Amino acid sequence: MASDESLADENARLRARVAQLEDELAAVKQSTAVTVASAQETLYWFERWGVDFNRLFSRREMEVVRKGVRGARQVYRSGVSIKRRIAR
């Protein structure tokens, strides 16, 4: 059977861990709130300007643009990867 002292130590350790996790959760909530607020502001302006992304991206011409962006992103990531290898 565990002693009262070891139980008290375990309880104190667990309370400290819970407090740490609560602090981490508060930080995540704050970060999420900032991200959502930014997205809402951006969306507000797109809606105000009458930009409908669903209609815009459903057009065939946008498929070419999406493929171009994907290709550019792949080239960029490859360049970053090569740069990191050289730096080692």
HELIX and SHEET records of a PDB file:
HELIX    1   1 ASP A    4  ARG A   48  1                                  45    
HELIX    2   2 PHE A   53  PHE A   57  1                                   5    
HELIX    3   3 ARG A   60  ALA A   87  1                                  28    
END                                                                             
